[in-house]
């Protein structure tokens, strides 16, 4: 998923943070098997398992 999102870092001047869910019991409890998961800055889920380009771009353009 990261490789699909990476071009948006430059084009939309965003920062992407990656977290290892296995190293955080809080994240493991919250997301379980829904990985990879993409959330916004407010920790709202955008998509999981697969990159949802339409949803992601909708959020970027809001």
N, C-alpha and C positions, 0 to 999 in steps of 0.2 A: 504494500500500500504506500509505503514511504516514497518509493521511486515515482509513483504516479502523482503524488502531492508535491514533491520537491520543486518542480518548475514554477509553482505558484508562489514560492518564497520570494522569488525575484519579481515576477510580474505583478504581484499584489502586495509586495513588501510585508509579508507575514513571517512570523517565526514559528517553526515547528519544533515541538519538544517531544522526545520519545522517552517513555518510561518502561522499565522492565517490570511487568506485572508480577512475575515470580518473586521479585525482591520486596514486594509490598503486600502485606496481608490485607490492608484496606482495599487496594485495587483488586486483589484476587477475589475478595468477598463481593465487591461491587460488580465486577465484570465476568467473573468465573471463566467460562469457556468462550465468551464473546470476543475473542481476540483474533486478529488485531481489531482494535476499536479506535475510532476517530471521534474526538470530542472537540467542542469549541472552548474558548477561553473560560467560559462559565461552567465547564464540565458537563455540558449537555451533549448527549450522544448524537453524532451526525450519521454514522454508519458503523457496521461491524462486519467482520469476515471479508467483505469486498468493498472496494472504493466505489462510492455512489457519486459520480462526477456531477450529475444534475443537482443533487441536494447540496453538495459542497459548493458549487458555483452560485447557487441561490443564496446561501448564507454569506458568501464573500461579497455578493453584490447588494446585499441589504444595507 
